[in-house]
Amino acid sequence: MVGIPTGSFVMGSPQSESGRFDTEGPQHKVAIKAFALGKYDITSEQFLAFLRDTGYQPAPCNPLLDMGWRSPGRGKASPPYDADAPHWPAVCLDWRDAKRYVEWLNEKVREERPSTAREHGPYRLSSEAEWEYAARAGTTTARWWGDEIGINKANCNGCGSEWDKRLFSDVDAFAANGFGLYGMLGNAWQWTEDCWHQTYDGAPDDGSAWTDADCRKHVIRGGSWISLPVFVRSAARSGGGVSGEGEYDYSTLTGFRVARDLP
């Protein structure tokens, strides 16, 4: 994991940013406490280890095609695709699947280090504000490398890489941002802890997750291999249902990375 320093930033996009959606405003200043974030998305290899250990069975991300992870138990599991791609981001996952993986990590901590165990954590999903702060890595441009999409900077539909609109790439296929994080933009959408809200009116300014008692959709960030460049920006955001369903079904394209509280 990578340590993300304490700091503050302006969350959201300015009216002048190319590709901006109204859901990315109003811009507001947010203070972030130091935390750690996964250097990469959780990979297929890592998620399979979880399934083999627990026998947990994710729901199909495409029931019509019966597309999903297979976890029959007895230490066996298989991914939703035929490719031998252990370093692809684990996708075809809904928000509950991501949360269950995090719970498993915390159970491992309690088993291995009972003297330091706590009721919750230390692993969790990041808040949406933490995610954007980490993705920007101190920059104010549309993407950490600049305003233009450029060539071969990320995996998307029009990013100029060998994977363009073809398939996922390995999680370390592109350069890291200024915080040392790989794949924050493109390749696979990433779940955050926050409930989906249409704007930032009323959003917290302390970096905490914005949650509701009745949360039907959660925020996803970063875009994917099939996304157009307008979705592959630090401020771009969308919402997916708990079961992966939203206005557009992102479920086959969505994975996650893990955050951790620091002492």
ABEGO torsion letter per residue (X at the ends): XBBBBBEBBBBEBBAABBGBBAAAOBBBBBBBBBBBBBABBBBAAAAAAAAAAAGBBBBBABAAAGBEBBBAEGGBBBBABABBBAABBBBGBBAAAAAAAAAAAAAAAAAABAAABBABOABBBBBAAAAAAAAAGGBABABAAEABAEBGABBBBGAGBAABGABBBBAAABBBBAAGBBGABEGBBBBBABBBBABABGBBAAGBBBBBABBABBBBBGEBAABBAAABBAABBBBBBAAGBBABBAAAABBBBBBBBBX
